[in-house]
Amino acid sequence: MAKLWSKWQWDGLGLSVAGLCLMHCLASSVLLVFLASAGGLLLDPIIHEIGLLLAIVFGMLALGKGLWDHGFVMPTAIGASGIGMMATALTIPHGTTEIVLTAIGVAILAWGHVLNHRASN
């Protein structure tokens, strides 16, 4: 297990947070349709704000470390565009646009993590 962690390190953590974010978005949508009260809890803006801040911090750490280690700019540039979309989502009112912008930003950041991992190996 230690070998697996040393191989993936921050990119693996970033991908995990991205996966949890996307699962949260899907679960919130499904629960909102079936259970309005449970959907309201999962769609609480504070959950998105904390989750996005964590994803942004982990993304910056992983991409920065990758750029330092391998020197390839493309994974960092792609990941940074996803982080930018996620940061923009933090500044707009909670709603459909914010959720869509977050999901797209998370997917782009996840792609940057994958490219960063490939460049490191």
C-alpha positions in Angstrom: 0.0 0.0 0.0 2.9 2.4 0.8 4.3 1.8 -2.7 0.9 2.6 -4.3 0.7 5.9 -2.2 4.3 6.9 -3.2 3.4 6.3 -6.9 0.2 8.4 -6.9 0.7 10.8 -4.0 -1.0 14.1 -4.5 -2.5 13.3 -8.0 -4.2 10.2 -6.5 -5.6 12.4 -3.7 -6.7 15.0 -6.2 -8.4 12.3 -8.3 -10.1 10.9 -5.3 -11.5 14.3 -4.3 -12.6 14.9 -7.9 -14.4 11.5 -7.9 -16.1 12.3 -4.6 -17.2 15.6 -6.0 -18.8 14.1 -9.1 -20.5 11.4 -7.0 -21.8 14.1 -4.7 -23.2 16.0 -7.7 -24.9 12.9 -9.1 -26.2 11.8 -5.7 -27.6 15.3 -5.0 -29.4 15.3 -8.2 -31.0 11.9 -7.7 -31.9 12.6 -4.1 -33.3 16.0 -5.0 -35.7 14.3 -7.4 -36.8 11.5 -4.9 -36.3 13.1 -1.5 -36.6 16.8 -1.4 -35.5 17.2 2.2 -32.4 15.0 1.8 -31.6 16.7 -1.5 -31.7 20.1 0.4 -29.1 18.8 2.9 -26.7 17.7 0.1 -27.2 20.8 -1.9 -26.3 23.1 1.1 -23.9 25.7 -0.3 -21.4 25.3 2.5 -20.7 21.7 1.3 -19.8 22.9 -2.1 -17.7 25.8 -0.8 -15.6 23.5 1.5 -15.4 20.8 -1.1 -14.3 23.2 -3.8 -11.7 24.8 -1.6 -10.2 21.4 -0.7 -10.2 20.4 -4.3 -8.5 23.6 -5.4 -5.8 23.3 -2.7 -5.1 19.6 -3.4 -5.1 20.4 -7.2 -2.6 23.3 -6.8 -0.3 21.1 -4.6 -0.4 18.2 -6.9 0.1 20.1 -10.1 2.7 22.4 -8.6 4.7 19.4 -7.3 4.4 17.7 -10.7 5.6 20.8 -12.5 8.5 21.0 -10.1 9.4 17.3 -10.6 8.9 16.7 -14.4 8.9 20.3 -15.8 6.0 19.7 -18.3 3.7 22.7 -18.4 0.7 21.1 -20.1 -0.7 19.1 -17.2 -0.4 22.1 -15.0 -2.1 24.4 -17.6 -5.0 22.0 -18.1 -5.4 21.4 -14.4 -5.2 25.2 -13.7 -8.0 25.8 -16.2 -10.2 23.4 -14.2 -9.2 25.1 -11.0 -10.1 28.4 -12.6 -13.6 27.1 -13.5 -14.0 25.7 -9.9 -12.9 29.0 -8.4 -15.4 30.9 -10.6 -18.1 28.6 -9.4 -17.4 29.7 -5.9 -18.2 33.3 -6.9 -21.6 32.8 -8.5 -24.9 32.1 -6.7 -25.7 28.5 -5.8 -27.7 26.9 -8.6 -27.6 25.0 -11.8 -24.9 27.1 -13.4 -22.7 26.7 -10.4 -23.1 23.0 -10.4 -22.5 22.6 -14.1 -19.4 24.9 -13.9 -18.1 22.9 -10.9 -18.6 19.5 -12.6 -16.9 20.6 -15.8 -14.0 22.2 -13.8 -13.6 19.0 -11.7 -13.5 16.9 -14.9 -10.8 19.1 -16.4 -8.8 19.1 -13.2 -9.0 15.3 -13.0 -7.7 15.2 -16.6 -4.8 17.4 -15.5 -4.1 15.0 -12.6 -4.0 12.1 -15.0 -1.6 13.9 -17.3 0.5 15.0 -14.4 0.8 11.4 -13.1 1.7 10.2 -16.6 4.4 12.9 -17.0 5.9 11.9 -13.6 6.3 8.2 -14.6 
